[in-house]
Amino acid sequence: MAYINHNACTHLSLGVCTCNETFAYGFKRRWGYSTDLMLYDDPWKIKKVLQDGDLDKSMLLLAKDLAEDLVLSVLGADAQREVGTGGGIQVRIWDIDTKSMYSLVFKRLVYLGSYAFIGNWIQDFVWRRGLKRGDEIGLHWDPYNKHFNFSILQANQDSTRRIHPSKV
C-alpha cells in the first residue's frame, strides 16, 4: 500500500505556490511555496530600449525601482550605504558580445529620483558598439564573477548606427 502524504504540496516550482488543494480530512492547506518546475527564466532582468537621452548624455539612467531591486540588491551593504549617501560605487561590466570588460560608476541621482551608470558610458558603450535609438540592451548580475553582463538584445533595424565623432 502506498503512503499518501497529505501535508505537502507536490507542485514543482521555485516561486510562490498558490496551491489550494483540498486534502483527505476536508480542509485546505495553503503552503505559500510550490515546486512547479519553470524550465526557462530570462537572465536579462534589466532591459532598456534606448532613447535619445541614453545616447547623448554621459550616463545610462535606470528607474528607481528597477535599480534598487536589481542593482543595489546585489552590490552588498557597503556599496548600498555608499550609493545611499550620495556617493557612487565602481562596477565592472562585461560586454558578452565583444568579450571586453569596462567599468562604470553606479550612482543615485537625487535630483532626478533615479539611478544611473555614469562615467565612460558614451565612449565605452554608445560609440564603441554603435548603439542607436530603439536598440534594446540588457544587463544582469553574474554572481560568480561579481560583475554585470551587458548585451545588445535586439538592434533597431530602422535607423543608422551612431559613429564616434572622431571617425566621421
C-alpha positions as CSV (number, residue, x, y, z in Angstrom):
1,M,0.0,0.0,0.0
2,A,1.4,3.4,-1.0
3,Y,1.7,6.1,1.7
4,I,-0.1,9.3,0.8
5,N,1.3,12.4,2.4
6,H,-1.4,14.9,2.9
7,N,0.9,17.5,4.4
8,A,2.9,18.6,1.4
9,C,2.3,20.3,-1.9
10,T,3.6,18.3,-4.8
11,H,3.8,21.1,-7.4
12,L,7.4,21.7,-8.6
13,S,8.2,25.4,-8.6
14,L,10.8,27.8,-7.3
15,G,8.1,30.5,-6.9
16,V,5.2,31.0,-4.6
17,C,2.7,28.3,-4.7
18,T,-1.0,29.1,-5.0
19,C,-1.9,25.6,-4.2
20,N,-5.3,25.4,-2.6
21,E,-5.9,21.7,-2.8
22,T,-8.5,20.0,-0.5
23,F,-6.9,17.2,1.5
24,A,-8.3,14.0,2.9
25,Y,-9.8,15.5,6.0
26,G,-11.8,18.2,4.2
27,F,-9.5,21.1,5.0
28,K,-7.5,23.3,2.6
29,R,-3.8,23.8,3.2
30,R,-2.0,26.8,1.7
31,W,1.7,26.3,1.8
32,G,2.9,29.5,0.2
33,Y,5.7,27.7,-1.8
34,S,5.5,25.4,-4.7
35,T,7.7,23.0,-6.6
36,D,6.1,23.7,-10.1
37,L,9.1,23.4,-12.5
38,M,10.0,26.5,-14.5
39,L,12.1,25.4,-17.5
40,Y,13.3,28.9,-18.5
41,D,14.0,32.1,-16.7
42,D,15.2,35.1,-18.8
43,P,18.5,36.1,-17.2
44,W,18.3,39.6,-18.6
45,K,16.4,41.2,-15.7
46,I,17.4,44.7,-16.6
47,K,16.2,45.6,-20.1
48,K,16.0,49.0,-21.6
49,V,15.0,50.3,-25.1
50,L,17.4,53.2,-25.7
51,Q,16.0,56.7,-26.2
52,D,17.9,59.8,-27.4
53,G,18.7,60.8,-23.8
54,D,20.5,57.5,-23.3
55,L,22.7,58.2,-26.3
56,D,23.8,61.8,-25.8
57,K,24.4,62.0,-22.1
58,S,27.3,60.6,-20.1
59,M,25.0,58.2,-18.3
60,L,22.6,55.3,-18.6
61,L,19.5,56.1,-16.4
62,L,17.6,53.4,-14.6
63,A,14.3,53.7,-13.0
64,K,14.4,53.8,-9.2
65,D,12.5,50.6,-8.5
66,L,14.5,48.6,-11.1
67,A,17.8,49.9,-9.8
68,E,17.0,49.2,-6.2
69,D,15.7,45.7,-6.9
70,L,18.2,44.5,-9.4
71,V,21.4,46.6,-8.9
72,L,21.6,47.7,-5.3
73,S,20.4,44.4,-4.0
74,V,23.4,42.6,-5.5
75,L,26.1,45.1,-4.6
76,G,26.3,44.4,-0.8
77,A,25.8,46.5,2.3
78,D,28.8,48.7,2.0
79,A,28.0,49.6,-1.6
80,Q,24.4,50.3,-0.8
81,R,25.4,52.6,2.0
82,E,27.9,54.5,-0.3
83,V,25.3,54.9,-3.0
84,G,22.6,55.8,-0.5
85,T,24.6,58.7,0.9
86,G,25.1,60.3,-2.5
87,G,28.4,58.6,-3.4
88,G,29.0,56.2,-6.2
89,I,30.3,52.7,-6.5
90,Q,32.6,51.4,-9.2
91,V,31.1,48.4,-11.0
92,R,32.6,46.2,-13.7
93,I,30.5,45.5,-16.8
94,W,31.4,42.6,-19.1
95,D,30.3,43.0,-22.7
96,I,29.5,39.4,-23.6
97,D,29.1,40.2,-27.3
98,T,32.6,41.5,-27.7
99,K,34.2,39.8,-24.7
100,S,35.5,43.0,-23.2
101,M,35.4,44.5,-19.6
102,Y,34.5,48.0,-18.7
103,S,34.0,50.0,-15.6
104,L,31.2,52.5,-14.8
105,V,30.1,54.2,-11.6
106,F,26.7,53.4,-10.2
107,K,25.2,56.4,-8.6
108,R,21.9,57.7,-7.1
109,L,20.7,60.9,-8.8
110,V,18.6,62.5,-6.1
111,Y,17.6,65.4,-8.4
112,L,16.1,63.0,-10.9
113,G,14.7,60.5,-8.5
114,S,16.5,57.7,-10.3
115,Y,19.9,55.9,-10.5
116,A,22.5,55.8,-13.3
117,F,25.6,54.2,-14.6
118,I,27.9,57.1,-15.2
119,G,31.5,57.6,-16.5
120,N,32.5,56.4,-19.9
121,W,29.0,55.2,-20.9
122,I,29.2,57.1,-24.2
123,Q,32.7,56.1,-25.2
124,D,32.7,52.5,-24.0
125,F,29.2,51.5,-25.0
126,V,27.3,54.0,-27.2
127,W,30.2,54.9,-29.6
128,R,32.1,51.6,-29.4
129,R,29.0,49.4,-30.0
130,G,27.3,51.9,-32.3
131,L,24.2,52.0,-30.2
132,K,21.2,53.9,-31.5
133,R,17.6,54.8,-30.6
134,G,15.4,51.8,-30.3
135,D,18.1,49.3,-29.5
136,E,17.2,47.0,-26.6
137,I,20.0,46.4,-24.2
138,G,20.2,44.1,-21.3
139,L,22.2,43.8,-18.1
140,H,22.3,41.1,-15.5
141,W,24.4,40.3,-12.4
142,D,26.9,37.5,-12.6
143,P,27.2,36.3,-9.0
144,Y,30.2,34.1,-9.7
145,N,32.4,36.7,-11.3
146,K,30.9,39.7,-9.4
147,H,30.2,41.9,-12.4
148,F,27.3,42.8,-14.6
149,N,26.9,41.3,-18.1
150,F,25.9,43.6,-20.9
151,S,24.4,42.7,-24.3
152,I,22.5,44.2,-27.2
153,L,19.4,42.1,-27.0
154,Q,17.7,43.5,-30.1
155,A,19.1,46.0,-32.5
156,N,16.8,48.6,-34.1
157,Q,17.0,48.0,-37.8
158,D,15.2,51.2,-38.7
159,S,17.9,53.8,-38.3
160,T,21.6,54.2,-38.8
161,R,24.3,53.4,-36.2
162,R,25.9,56.2,-34.3
163,I,29.6,56.7,-35.1
164,H,32.2,58.2,-32.8
165,P,32.7,61.9,-33.9
166,S,36.4,61.4,-34.5
167,K,35.6,58.8,-37.2
168,V,33.2,61.0,-39.2
